Each structure stands twice: as structure tokens, then as C-alpha cells.
Amino acid sequence: MSQLKAVIVGAGRMGGTIDDEVRGERGFVLPYSHAAGYAEFPQIDLAAIADLDQDKVKSLQDRYGIARGYTDYREMIDQEKPDIVSVTTPGHTHAEVVVFAAEHGARGIYAEKAFACSLAEADAMVQAVESNNVKFNMGTLRRWSAGGNKAKEIIDSGALGGAQTVISFSCGSLVLRR
Ligand SMILES: NC(=O)c1ccc[n+]([C@@H]2O[C@H](COP(=O)([O-])OP(=O)(O)OC[C@H]3O[C@@H](n4cnc5c(N)ncnc54)[C@H](O)[C@@H]3O)[C@@H](O)[C@H]2O)c1
């Protein structure tokens, strides 16, 4: 497999520090942040990171040995021409970053939840990703959690009758602890 070049937009918790919050907690598997995840793959070169906050950029550059830092993600994507773009900014920015990345050469985009903040944003993201043939993943990884799968199994079995409403109280420990 040839080397892939990745960049991260957003130098916050999911960008690179959330591992410190969950380390040692039962039910969490490390690496958790995008930067820590990329560090596990020799096939991926995490070449650059962008954030509006220059101090956060510098901090994660130092922590993960990321060669270049930017305060403008557009400039980063234009200059770096990455294969993969991680989007770890707040939800209200996901659409603009995903659309920009898809329209500027990204081959794969991994955007954190929430997907979008309106149907119009969601439509624009789908359109940009599909028309540019970009592989897209959204970070709702709890869809594969043991607790979620068990709940689905019980609902599918019909043991509770037909599902009328789903109310989800999200708590990693509660769902994952046995
Ligand atoms: N998958 C998970 O388990 C999980 C956990 C926590 C958060 N999240 C999601 O990850 C995303 C980020 O959350 P967080 O807790 O890491 O937030 P955070 O505030 O720690 O980090 C977000 C960073 O994005 C930067 N930013 C904001 N707008 C920007 C822009 N236009 N350009 C560049 N940088 C910009 C901020 O300065 C900040 O450093 C959210 O969408 C959140 O829902 C997912």
C-alpha cells in the first residue's frame, strides 16, 4: 500500500487530546483522537494540522511530530493536497470544511459527528462528496458498540413489540460495562 497523506482540521480534543481524558477508563479503546489514530499507521503521514488557535496547532505539532501547522484550513488543503482530511471542528463548521475538502482534491474525509446542522448542509455535503467521488466516514462509531448492537438485537427479536420511540441516554460506561 502506498503512503497516504493526512491532515486534520481542528486541533482540539478529537483532533489530538481526548486520549488523555479516557485513558484508563473501562470501555474506551485507545487511540481515540484522530492524531493518535494516524500515529498508529505507518502507511499514513499526518503532514499538517489547522486550527484558528495557533497555540493549539503548535501544541499538537509538538506532541505528534506534525511537520506543518496552519490557522486557515483552506490554505492547508490547497498547499498540502492531502489524500485524507479529518474534520474535528465543532458541528456547525462541518459542512463548509467537508464541502471545501471534497472540492479541493481530498480522496477520503473522516468528519466527526454531528454530520450537519441542517438538511441543506447535509445535502450540500452529500452532493460534494458524491460528485467528487470521495470516500466519506462520519465519526459515529458507537453504532458498532456492544450495547447498541444488543439493543438492536432485542428490538429486532420483537420481544418488546414494535418500536414506537427510541430514547438514547448516551453514556459510554453505562453502555459498554458488563
Ligand atoms: N466521536 C467522539 O467520540 C467525539 C467525542 C467528542 C467530540 N466529538 C465531536 O468532535 C468535534 C470536535 O469536538 P471537540 O470536543 O474536539 O471540540 P474542541 O473545541 O476541543 O476542538 C474543536 C477545535 O476546532 C477549532 N475550530 C473551530 N472552528 C474552526 C475553523 N473554522 N477552522 C479551524 N479550526 C476550527 C477550535 O479552535 C477547536 O480547537 C465535534 O463535532 C464533536 O461533536 C466526537
The ligand as an SDF file (V2000), in Angstrom:
LIG
                    3D

 44 48  0  0  0  0  0  0  0  0999 V2000
  -16.5380   10.7110   18.2690 N   0  0  0  0  0  0  0  0  0  0  0  0
  -16.4750   11.0820   19.5550 C   0  0  0  0  0  0  0  0  0  0  0  0
  -16.4170   10.2690   20.4680 O   0  0  0  0  0  0  0  0  0  0  0  0
  -16.4520   12.5530   19.8640 C   0  0  0  0  0  0  0  0  0  0  0  0
  -16.0800   12.9970   21.1390 C   0  0  0  0  0  0  0  0  0  0  0  0
  -16.0240   14.3650   21.3730 C   0  0  0  0  0  0  0  0  0  0  0  0
  -16.3240   15.2600   20.3680 C   0  0  0  0  0  0  0  0  0  0  0  0
  -16.7120   14.7940   19.1450 N   0  0  0  0  0  0  0  0  0  0  0  0
  -17.0130   15.7140   18.0440 C   0  0  0  0  0  0  0  0  0  0  0  0
  -15.7720   16.2310   17.5780 O   0  0  0  0  0  0  0  0  0  0  0  0
  -15.9340   17.5830   17.1640 C   0  0  0  0  0  0  0  0  0  0  0  0
  -14.9530   18.4470   17.9340 C   0  0  0  0  0  0  0  0  0  0  0  0
  -15.2220   18.3430   19.3080 O   0  0  0  0  0  0  0  0  0  0  0  0
  -14.0690   18.6080   20.3630 P   0  0  0  0  0  0  0  0  0  0  0  0
  -14.6170   18.1800   21.6690 O   0  0  0  0  0  0  0  0  0  0  0  0
  -12.7840   18.0440   19.8660 O   0  0  0  0  0  0  0  0  0  0  0  0
  -14.0060   20.2090   20.3190 O   0  0  0  0  0  0  0  0  0  0  0  0
  -12.8060   21.1720   20.6850 P   0  0  0  0  0  0  0  0  0  0  0  0
  -13.4090   22.5040   20.9680 O   0  0  0  0  0  0  0  0  0  0  0  0
  -11.8940   20.5540   21.6880 O   0  0  0  0  0  0  0  0  0  0  0  0
  -11.9780   21.2680   19.3080 O   0  0  0  0  0  0  0  0  0  0  0  0
  -12.5020   21.8910   18.1750 C   0  0  0  0  0  0  0  0  0  0  0  0
  -11.3970   22.7540   17.5770 C   0  0  0  0  0  0  0  0  0  0  0  0
  -11.8430   23.2560   16.3180 O   0  0  0  0  0  0  0  0  0  0  0  0
  -11.2950   24.5580   16.1830 C   0  0  0  0  0  0  0  0  0  0  0  0
  -12.0370   25.2750   15.1610 N   0  0  0  0  0  0  0  0  0  0  0  0
  -13.2810   25.8090   15.2260 C   0  0  0  0  0  0  0  0  0  0  0  0
  -13.6250   26.3550   14.0460 N   0  0  0  0  0  0  0  0  0  0  0  0
  -12.5620   26.1730   13.2220 C   0  0  0  0  0  0  0  0  0  0  0  0
  -12.3010   26.5220   11.8650 C   0  0  0  0  0  0  0  0  0  0  0  0
  -13.2030   27.1740   11.1180 N   0  0  0  0  0  0  0  0  0  0  0  0
  -11.1030   26.2010   11.3300 N   0  0  0  0  0  0  0  0  0  0  0  0
  -10.1810   25.5270   12.0760 C   0  0  0  0  0  0  0  0  0  0  0  0
  -10.3650   25.1620   13.3610 N   0  0  0  0  0  0  0  0  0  0  0  0
  -11.5540   25.4920   13.9190 C   0  0  0  0  0  0  0  0  0  0  0  0
  -11.3910   25.1670   17.5830 C   0  0  0  0  0  0  0  0  0  0  0  0
  -10.4990   26.2580   17.7330 O   0  0  0  0  0  0  0  0  0  0  0  0
  -11.0290   23.9710   18.4420 C   0  0  0  0  0  0  0  0  0  0  0  0
   -9.6450   23.9260   18.7530 O   0  0  0  0  0  0  0  0  0  0  0  0
  -17.3990   17.9430   17.4300 C   0  0  0  0  0  0  0  0  0  0  0  0
  -18.1120   17.8270   16.2270 O   0  0  0  0  0  0  0  0  0  0  0  0
  -17.8510   16.9060   18.4490 C   0  0  0  0  0  0  0  0  0  0  0  0
  -19.2450   16.5990   18.3440 O   0  0  0  0  0  0  0  0  0  0  0  0
  -16.7460   13.4650   18.8790 C   0  0  0  0  0  0  0  0  0  0  0  0
  1  2  1  0
  2  3  2  0
  2  4  1  0
  4  5  1  0
  4 44  2  0
  5  6  2  0
  6  7  1  0
  7  8  2  0
  8  9  1  0
  8 44  1  0
  9 10  1  0
  9 42  1  0
 10 11  1  0
 11 12  1  0
 11 40  1  0
 12 13  1  0
 13 14  1  0
 14 15  2  0
 14 16  1  0
 14 17  1  0
 17 18  1  0
 18 19  2  0
 18 20  1  0
 18 21  1  0
 21 22  1  0
 22 23  1  0
 23 24  1  0
 23 38  1  0
 24 25  1  0
 25 26  1  0
 25 36  1  0
 26 27  1  0
 26 35  1  0
 27 28  2  0
 28 29  1  0
 29 30  1  0
 29 35  2  0
 30 31  1  0
 30 32  2  0
 32 33  1  0
 33 34  2  0
 34 35  1  0
 36 37  1  0
 36 38  1  0
 38 39  1  0
 40 41  1  0
 40 42  1  0
 42 43  1  0
M  CHG  2   8   1  16  -1
M  END
$$$$
